Amino acid sequence: MQDTPDHTEILTAVAALLRNEIMPLLSGHPNYQVRVAANALDLVNRQIKLQPPAETAELASLRALLGADGTLEDLNQLLCDRIERHELTLETPGVTEHLWATTLAKLSVDQPTYARYQRELAE
């Protein structure tokens, strides 16, 4: 068992320190640089929390869709190859659903405040 705080709590605390304590003391380019650093910490924190289960779900979806086994990278390449050869299209059962679910999972990590992503979550 790990002692607290864990890595996500540390990342959250440092990002909050930068935003709440350091940024108000700065203006111009230094303020921007601190904002970028805080945003980077938030991104890493989301990657740690959200990426592993999203990749597990994506891998399971690819295996079912393609009827093949392999790594996430290999199966994504196979998906691209089959789409390029027109063996799979948006009309192929499961393709659109897989692509949409994968896109939403990636947005949850990379751009969780993106307006269209937020609308999709609300629906």
N, C-alpha and C positions, 0 to 999 in steps of 0.2 A: 504494500500500500504506500502510495506517495503521500508525503506531507503536503499540507496546504501552505501557501497558495500553489495551485498547479499552473501549468504554462498558459492556459487561457486566461486565468485570473491575472497573471502577471502582465500579459499583453494588454488586457483591458485596462489595468491600472496605469500602465505607462502611457497608453493612448489618452486616457482621461487627464493625466498629469500634463501632457503636452497641450491638449486642447484648453483645459481649464486654468492652468497655472502659467504656462510659458507663452502660449499664443497671445493672451491679452497684454503681455509686456512688449510685444514686437509689432512692427508694422512693415509694410512693403514686402520685399523679397524674403527676408528672414521669416516673417509670419507665414508666407506661402510655403516655404520649405518645411516648417514645422507642421503645417497642415498636411502636406504630402507625407511626411513621416508618420503622423498619426493615422492617416488613411491606410498607409501600407501595413501598419500594425493591425488595424481592423481587418484588412484583407487576409493577412496570414492567420489571424484568429478564426475567420470564417472557413478558410481552407482546412485548418486542423479539425474543426467541428463538423463541417458539412461535406467536404470532398470525399472522405472514405465511404460513407453510406451511399452517396450519389454514384460513385464509381462502381460499387457493388451492384446497385440497381441497374446501372447502365450495362454492366457485363452480363447480368442475367437476361436483360432485354435483348441484347445482341445475340446471345446464345440461342434464345428462342426464335428470334427473327431469322437468323441465318442458318440455324440447324447445324452449327459448327461450334467447336471449342477452341480456346486459345486465350491469349492475353487480351486485355482491353485494347492495346495498341494494334495488335494483329487483327482483331475482329473489326475495329473501326476501319482499318485499311481494306479489309474484305468488303465491308459495307460500301465504302467509296468505290471500290473496283466494280462491284455489282451494279451500283447506280450508274457509273460511267458506261458500262456495257449495256445499260437499259434492261438488265435482268430484274432490277427492282425499280419501282417508280412510286410516286406518291399514292397511286391507286392500289399498290400492293398492300394487302392487309398487314397492319402493324407498323408500317414504315413511318407514316405521318405521326402516329402516337409516340413512337420511339424518338423521333427527331424533336418533337415538341417537348416531351418529358426531359430529354437530355438538355435542351436549350434552357428550360426553366431551372433545372438543377444548376447549370453553369451560371445563370444570372443570379441565383441565390447566393453564390460565392462572390462573383465579380462585380455585380451591379444591383444589389438588393433594393436600392431606392429608385431604380429605373421605373418611370411612370407606367409603361405598358406591363412590366412585370408585376407591379403592384395591383394594376387592374385585373390581371389574370388571377392573382391570389384572391382577390375580393369576389370573383365570380364563382 
